Amino acid sequence: MKGIFSYDNPVMRFIGKFWDVLVLNILWLICSIPIFTIGASTTAVYYVTLKLARDDDGYTIRSYFHSFKQNFRQATIIWLILLATGIILIADVWFVLTANVVPAGTMRVLATALFLGLLIVWFAVLTYVFPVLARFYGTVRQTITNAFLLAVRYILYTIAMIILDALIVILTITSLPVLTMLGVALIAFVNSFLLEIIFKKIIPKDERDVQDMRPLFADESEDGEEPIYHMFVRNSDDSTGTPAEGEADPSGETAEAAGASGVPEEQAGGASGSEEPAESEPEITKTEN
């Protein structure tokens, strides 16, 4: 009987994760009511689901609010930027399809394809940007840029996540309304397993204490050109802090915001400038705060 109720039992672990996802969705709904906080809420959800995907279980509610508080400023700025651009792109598509300004025919088809393509790129960035913010150090610009680069470099994973997200939404609307209880947290939880595969490719196997930089994306020639951006892995200790506004982060760059996410996981970013040779799968050095 003791083995049945042990947390190591697969059934109990499934129940535990199901409960975590349910709690996360409730927290997301409550914290997203002001609308402008959706970015911080989503980042906090990914912070917890990425840990769940690694079986790095902890205190769900405490971890959620830890990330929500530490990432609030950056996540809010990123969310407002993406919200504005998304509204503009949707309005452009609607305008091209309905207005008579663009003549029917080839021009309208090309204009529609252009804006739909940009909308797909926007959605791909949206898929990556909050988990990257939850797991790596970086400024707003670096986080958005790295999200775009990851979406392009790992295009097959990007397509898989978009398909899975769409499938969950369709099932929820059509045949499994019970999934509404899990909502955004379920989408984040499913995505987190694929995201962890990607993150493992760019995080070194050895967790060194040295604070040097390794390129995330760079020319893979023997010379190795200057990398575009660097990413810094966050500490797993929830008690650690982050560089405050105006302080130098582990890369030597100035943090863009006090909300540059002091969460104990990793967060996107690091500026370019390393002269080290690039590798086919560049390593990211774990940092100590």
C-alpha positions in Angstrom: 0.0 0.0 0.0 2.9 2.3 0.7 4.2 2.0 -2.8 0.8 2.9 -4.3 0.7 6.3 -2.6 4.4 7.0 -3.1 5.1 10.1 -5.1 7.5 8.0 -7.3 4.5 6.0 -8.5 3.7 7.0 -12.1 0.0 7.4 -11.3 0.7 9.6 -8.4 3.1 11.7 -10.4 0.5 12.1 -13.1 -2.1 13.2 -10.6 0.4 15.6 -9.1 1.3 17.2 -12.4 -2.4 17.4 -13.4 -3.1 19.2 -10.1 -0.1 21.6 -10.7 -1.4 22.4 -14.2 -4.9 23.0 -12.9 -3.6 25.4 -10.1 -1.4 27.2 -12.7 -4.3 27.8 -15.0 -6.4 29.3 -12.1 -3.4 31.5 -11.2 -3.0 32.6 -14.8 -6.7 33.5 -15.1 -6.7 35.5 -11.9 -3.4 37.3 -12.6 -4.3 38.1 -16.2 -7.5 40.0 -15.4 -5.9 43.4 -15.9 -5.0 42.3 -19.4 -1.6 44.1 -19.4 -0.3 41.5 -16.9 -0.8 38.6 -19.3 2.8 38.6 -20.2 4.0 38.3 -16.6 1.3 35.6 -16.0 2.4 33.6 -19.0 6.1 33.8 -18.1 5.4 32.6 -14.6 3.4 29.7 -16.0 6.3 28.7 -18.2 8.7 29.0 -15.4 6.8 26.3 -13.5 5.9 24.1 -16.4 9.5 24.0 -17.6 10.5 22.8 -14.2 7.7 20.2 -14.3 9.0 19.0 -17.7 12.4 18.4 -16.1 10.8 16.7 -13.1 12.2 19.5 -11.0 9.1 19.7 -8.8 8.8 22.4 -6.2 6.3 24.7 -4.6 4.0 25.6 -7.5 2.3 28.7 -6.1 5.5 30.1 -4.5 7.5 29.5 -7.7 4.7 31.1 -9.8 4.6 34.3 -7.8 8.4 34.4 -7.6 8.7 34.5 -11.4 5.6 36.8 -11.7 7.3 39.4 -9.5 10.8 39.2 -10.8 9.8 39.1 -14.5 7.0 41.6 -14.3 8.5 44.6 -15.9 10.2 42.9 -18.9 7.3 40.5 -19.5 4.8 43.4 -19.5 6.9 45.5 -22.0 7.3 42.4 -24.3 3.6 41.6 -24.0 2.5 45.2 -24.9 4.9 45.2 -27.8 3.5 41.9 -29.2 -0.1 42.9 -28.5 0.3 46.1 -30.4 2.0 44.4 -33.4 -0.5 41.6 -33.4 -3.4 44.0 -33.5 -1.8 45.9 -36.4 -1.1 42.7 -38.4 -4.7 41.4 -37.9 -6.1 44.8 -38.9 -3.9 44.8 -42.0 -5.1 41.3 -43.0 -8.7 42.4 -42.5 -8.2 45.6 -44.4 -6.6 43.9 -47.4 -9.4 41.3 -47.5 -12.3 43.7 -47.1 -11.3 47.1 -48.3 -11.6 48.1 -52.0 -8.4 50.1 -51.8 -6.4 47.0 -52.8 -7.7 45.7 -56.2 -8.8 42.1 -56.4 -6.4 39.8 -58.1 -2.7 39.3 -57.9 -2.0 42.4 -55.7 -4.6 41.4 -53.1 -3.3 37.8 -53.0 0.3 39.0 -52.6 -0.7 41.5 -49.9 -2.7 38.9 -48.0 0.1 36.3 -48.2 2.6 38.9 -46.9 0.6 39.9 -43.9 -0.4 36.3 -43.1 3.3 35.4 -43.2 4.1 38.1 -40.8 1.3 37.0 -38.6 2.8 33.5 -38.5 6.2 34.9 -37.6 4.5 36.9 -34.9 2.9 33.8 -33.5 6.1 31.9 -33.6 7.9 34.6 -31.6 5.0 34.6 -29.1 5.4 30.8 -28.7 9.1 31.2 -27.6 9.4 34.6 -26.0 7.9 33.9 -22.6 9.6 30.6 -22.0 12.9 32.2 -23.1 12.2 35.0 -20.6 11.5 32.5 -17.9 14.7 30.6 -18.4 17.4 33.0 -19.5 18.9 36.3 -18.7 18.5 39.1 -21.2 17.1 42.5 -22.1 13.8 43.0 -23.8 15.4 43.4 -27.3 17.6 40.4 -26.8 14.8 38.2 -25.5 12.6 39.0 -28.5 15.5 38.5 -30.9 16.5 35.2 -29.4 12.9 34.0 -29.5 12.8 34.7 -33.2 16.2 33.0 -33.8 15.1 29.9 -31.9 11.9 29.8 -33.8 13.8 29.8 -37.1 16.7 27.6 -36.1 14.4 24.9 -34.7 11.6 25.3 -37.2 10.4 21.7 -36.9 9.9 22.1 -33.2 8.2 25.4 -33.8 5.7 23.8 -36.3 5.1 21.0 -33.9 4.2 23.3 -31.0 1.9 25.4 -33.2 0.1 22.3 -34.4 -0.2 20.9 -30.8 -1.5 24.3 -29.5 -4.0 24.5 -32.3 -5.1 20.9 -31.6 -5.7 21.6 -27.9 -7.7 24.7 -28.8 -9.8 22.8 -31.3 -10.5 19.9 -29.0 -11.4 22.3 -26.2 -13.9 24.1 -28.4 -15.4 21.1 -30.2 -15.4 17.9 -28.1 -13.5 18.3 -24.8 -14.7 21.5 -23.0 -13.4 20.0 -19.8 -9.9 21.0 -21.0 -11.0 24.6 -20.3 -10.0 23.9 -16.7 -6.4 23.5 -17.8 -6.4 26.2 -20.5 -3.2 28.1 -21.1 -1.3 26.1 -18.5 -2.0 22.9 -20.5 -0.6 24.5 -23.6 2.5 25.7 -21.8 3.0 22.3 -20.2 2.8 20.5 -23.5 5.1 23.0 -25.1 7.6 22.8 -22.3 8.6 19.2 -23.2 9.7 20.4 -26.7 11.2 23.6 -25.3 13.3 21.6 -22.9 14.7 19.6 -25.8 15.7 22.8 -27.5 17.2 24.4 -24.3 19.3 21.3 -23.7 20.9 21.8 -27.1 22.1 25.2 -26.1 23.0 24.7 -22.4 26.3 22.9 -21.7 26.3 19.5 -20.2 28.7 20.5 -17.5 27.4 23.2 -15.2 30.6 25.2 -14.7 30.8 28.1 -12.3 32.9 30.2 -14.7 31.1 33.3 -16.0 32.4 33.4 -19.5 30.2 33.5 -22.5 29.4 31.1 -25.3 27.6 32.1 -28.5 24.0 31.0 -29.0 24.1 31.6 -32.8 27.2 32.3 -34.7 29.0 31.5 -37.9 30.2 27.8 -37.6 33.4 28.4 -39.6 36.8 27.6 -38.0 37.4 31.3 -37.5 34.1 31.9 -35.8 32.7 35.3 -36.3 31.4 37.5 -33.5 28.2 35.9 -32.2 24.8 37.6 -32.5 23.7 37.1 -28.9 24.5 35.2 -25.8 22.2 33.5 -23.4 22.9 33.0 -19.7 21.5 30.1 -17.7 19.8 31.1 -14.5 20.6 29.5 -11.2 18.2 26.9 -9.9 18.2 28.4 -6.4 15.0 30.3 -5.9 16.7 32.6 -3.3 19.1 34.1 -5.8 18.5 37.6 -7.1 19.1 39.3 -10.4 21.0 42.3 -11.4 19.1 45.4 -10.4 18.5 48.2 -12.9 21.8 49.8 -13.9 23.9 46.9 -12.5 26.0 44.7 -14.7 24.6 41.3 -15.4 26.8 38.2 -15.6 27.7 39.1 -19.2 29.0 42.5 -18.2 26.1 44.2 -19.9 23.8 46.5 -18.1 20.4 45.0 -17.2 17.6 46.7 -19.1 15.2 46.5 -16.3 15.1 45.5 -12.6 12.5 42.9 -13.9 15.3 41.3 -15.9 13.9 38.3 -14.2 15.6 37.3 -11.0 13.9 34.0 -11.2 16.1 31.1 -10.3 15.8 29.6 -13.8 17.5 30.9 -16.9 16.6 33.9 -19.0 17.3 35.0 -22.5 20.0 37.4 -23.6 23.6 38.4 -23.1 25.1 40.8 -25.6 27.5 39.9 -28.3 31.2 40.5 -28.1 32.7 37.2 -27.3 35.8 36.3 -29.4 35.6 32.6 -28.7 35.4 30.2 -31.7 31.8 29.2 -32.5 30.7 25.6 -32.3 28.0 23.6 -34.1 26.0 23.4 -30.9 27.3 26.4 -28.9 27.4 26.0 -25.1 25.9 28.5 -22.6 27.8 28.8 -19.4 25.8 28.6 -16.2 26.2 31.7 -14.1 26.1 32.4 -10.4 24.2 35.5 -9.2 
